[in-house]
């Protein structure tokens, strides 16, 4: 499963600094808006100590952790949905991402230019959220025009989707959340920006983050992390939170050749998990040999686990748990 996170925010709030800290990649960081003119993509391992323990126990030749793709785009500004600034060029990139990290400047520094003239976190959050919503409204309008033509020809699915999108449009125009519609097929197809889970990274010190800012994020149903990016702290926490907000878990395969972490949605059954390894494994799934990470470590590896009867065979209805170690049997 591809896990991708888009990094958004106003110019000069710390997006590129965050990206560099995450990926250790050398990219352009400059004290003026639009220093990033192409989306930077970085692949970052998900911090998980378990994979290294398994590597040691299995004496694996290779270790392949789960990863997150981070997309850093040019700063958005007021009017981005209409093409203002350069950020609008990359909103399509964000649309492809599973979730959004919204970087908010909470620090005061007169030497670093603020595109709005001064630092005001709540106002800055509202600018970005408004631009994302306006871009979504534009997307909805275009789709509604197409759907109305289809509905006139008697397409019942188009009629149903028109009703859904009109409800979504109404909520966005009122500044309300639209997560309740996320399960609808038309919403999955459109990948609206405001339907994505958001992690707010508050760039500053604890004393610079007020209760009002936290309340604003709570109202937006977002998750927040306070991090002073000048110190490059809390980066592992950010990656774990980005992984967590999408309700994803990891299972492992381990042996002499390699130990690997695989990303699946929480609640996935064994055949779906097998499909992340290879699509044929899901289609031809027979059963899986499963042991929990804790039991595997306590036993000291596959052979000892078998001797102690800790391995169990699970069928197609087994719901995979975080940390499960699996060996797939397929036709």
N, C-alpha and C positions, 0 to 999 in steps of 0.2 A: 504494500500500500504506500502510495506516495503522499508524504505529509509535507505540505508547503505552507509557509507563513509569510504574509506580506507586511513589510514595515512601512507605516505611514505616519504623517505628521506635517506640521508646517516646516518651512526651511529653518535651518540652524537650531533645531531643538535637540539634536544628538543622534539622529538616525544613522548617519554614516559612521559615527564613533561607535555606536552599538554594533553595527554590522562588522566593523573591524575587530572589535573585542570578541564577537561571536566566532568569527571565522579565521581570525589572524591573517586576513588577506590585506594586501596593500592596495587601497583605493584612494580616490581623491577626497580629501577632507579640507574644505576651505571656508573661510569666514565670510561667505556671501551666499545669497540664495542661488539655487540651481547648479551647485558644484557637481552634483551627480546628474549626468545627462543621458545615461543609459542604465537600465535596471541591472544592478549587481546581484548575482545569484551565488549564494554560498551554501555548501552542504556541511551540516554540523552534526556530529555524533550526539545521540541522546545519552547523557550521563547515566550510567547504570553499572554499579560495581559488580553486580551478579555475573555479567558476561565474562569478566576477567577471572573470577573464581572458577567458573565452568571451564574456561580455557586451561587453567592450571590443572584442574582435576582430570580433564580429558587429554591433556598434553597436546592440544590442537596446534596444527601448523599455522592456521589462520584464525583471526578474530574479526568478525564483521558486525559492528553494532548497528542498531536502528539509527536512522538519520532524520533530520529535519532540513528541508530546503528553505532558506530565508531569502526573500526578495527585497532588496533595498531600492526604492524608486526616488525620483526627484521630489522635492518638497511640494506639497499641495498648498495653494493659496486660495483666498476668497475669489470665487468665479472660476475655479478649476473645472467645474462641470461644463462650462461654456468655452473652455479652451484657454483660460487665463493661466499664465505660467507654463511650466513644462510638465508638471505632475499629471495633467490630464492625459498626456500621451501614454502614460503607463497604467491608467486605471484598469485597462483590459488585463494587464498582468496581475493586478490584485484580484480581479474577478476569478482568475484561475486558481487562486490560493484557497486553502481550506479554512484559514483563520487569519486574523489581522492583529498585529502588534502596533498599537497606537502610542507613539512616543510623545510625551507632553513635557514641555519645558517648565519646570518649577523653580529653577535657580535664577538668581539675579546676577547679571554680569554686563555692565555697560560697554565692555569692550567687544562683546559678541552681538552683532546686529540682530534685532528682532524685526521680522517683516511687517508686523503691525505697530511698531514703534516702541512697545513696552511689553513686558511679560505679564500675562493675565491668563493663567491656566484654564479657568472655566470658559472664558471667551474663546480661547484657542481650541478647546475640545469641541465647542459648539460649531466653530467654523468648519472643522474637518467633518464632523458628523453631518452637518448640513450639506456639504459638498458631496458626500457619499450618497445621501438621500436624494439630492437633486439629480445626480447621475442615474440612480435607480429609477426615478420617475420618468426620465427621458427614455430609458430602456423599456419601461412598462408601456409608455405611450406608443412606442413603435410596435411593440408586440400586440397591443390592443387593436391597432389599425388592421393588422394582418388577421387577427382572430375574428374580427367583426366581418371581414370578407368571407372567411371560412364558415362562420355561423349562418350567414345568409344562404349558403348553399346546403344547409341542413346538417352541418357537422355538430353533433351533440357534445363531443369532447371540447370543441372550441367554445360552445355556449357555457359549459361548466367553467372553463379556464377564464373566460371573460368575467364571470362573477367573482372568482377568486382574486383576479388582478385588480378589480375595482375595489374590493375590500382592502387589499394591500395598499393600493394607491391612496385611499382615504386615510389610512393610518399614517402613512409616510407624510402626507400633507399636514397632519396634525402633530407631527413630531413624535409619533408613538412607535413602539417596537413591533416587529413583524415576525418574531420567532415562531409564533403559533402556527404560521403557514408553512414552515420549513419542510414539513413532510409531503407537501403537495408536489406532484411530478413537474408541474409547470415552474415551480420555484426552484427545484433542483436543476431544471434545464437553464433557467435564466441566470442562476448563480448571483443573485443580487448582493451587492456589497454590504447592505445593512442587515442581511440575513446571516452574516457570518459571525462566529464567536469572536469577541474582542478581548485582548489582554492589554491593559493600559500600563505602560511603563512610565512612571513619574520620575523624570530626570531631575534629581535634586536631593537634598538632605531631608531627614525626617522632619525637622523643624520648619522646612519650607513647604510642606504638604499639609494644607489645612483640612479640617473636618468637612468644610463645604466642598472641597475637591473630591474627597472620598465619597461624599453623599451623591455628587453628580454622577460618578462612575457607577455607584450602586443603582441609581435610577436607570442607567443605561444597561443594567444587567451585565456589566463587565467585571473582569477580575483585575486587580491592580497590584503592581510591585513597585516599591519605592527603591530607586537605585541611583546612586551618584556615579554617573557614567565616567566622570573624570578619574574615578578610582578603579573602574572596570570591575566592580563587585557585583555579586548576585547573578552573574551570567549563568552558572549551572541551574540556579533556581528558575530563571526565565525560561530556559529550554525545557525543563521539567513541567513548568506551568503551561507552556505552549502545547506540550504533548497532552497534558491532563485536561485542558479545557475542551478538547475534542472528544473526551471520553474514550481514549485509546489505551490499549494494554499491550504488553509484550509477551510472546512465548519464545522458547529457545529450541534450537537443534544443536546437538553437540556430539563431537566424536574426534577421532585422530586427525581427520582432514581439516575440519573447521568447527568453530563455535560461532553461532549466528543468532542475532536477535531479530524477530519478525514482528511487525506492527499490525495489529488487528483492532477492530472496534470491540469495545466491551460488550459482551453478550454474544459474540460470534460462536457458531458451532464448529465442531472439528473439521467437517469438509471445507468450510469457508477458510479456516486457518490453513488447511492443507493447500488450498488454492493460491495462497500468497507465495508459497514455495514454487509451485508450478501449476498452471491452470489444469493440466491433465490430472493432477493429484485430486482436485476437487471432483472432477467428473468421474474418475475411476476409484474414488475413495472406498476402502473396505472397512478399515478400522485404524485406530491409533494406539500406540503403546505410550502411556503417559505416566509421568512422575512429577511431583511438585519439586520446585527448586530446593525447598528446605530439606525434603527427604533425600534428594540426590546428594546434597552436600553432606548431610549426616552420614549417609551410607559410604560416601567417598568415590562414587562413580557408577557406571552402568553395571559392571559385573557384580559388585557388592550389593547393589540395589536389587538385582535379579535374585541373588542368593537369599536376601532377606525378605523376598516376596513383596517389595514395595512398588513394583511395576504393575500397572493394571491396563487391561484392554478396554478401550472406549469406542462406542459406535457413533453413528451419524447424528444422534441427538445430544451428544455431550457438549456442554457449554464450556469453552476453554477459559481457564482462569489465569490471571496475571502470574507470570513466573513458571507456568507449566513447561516442562521439557517433553518434547514429543518426537516420536519416530513414526512416520506415516507408512501404512501399508496400503498399497493400491494395486489395481488390476493392470 
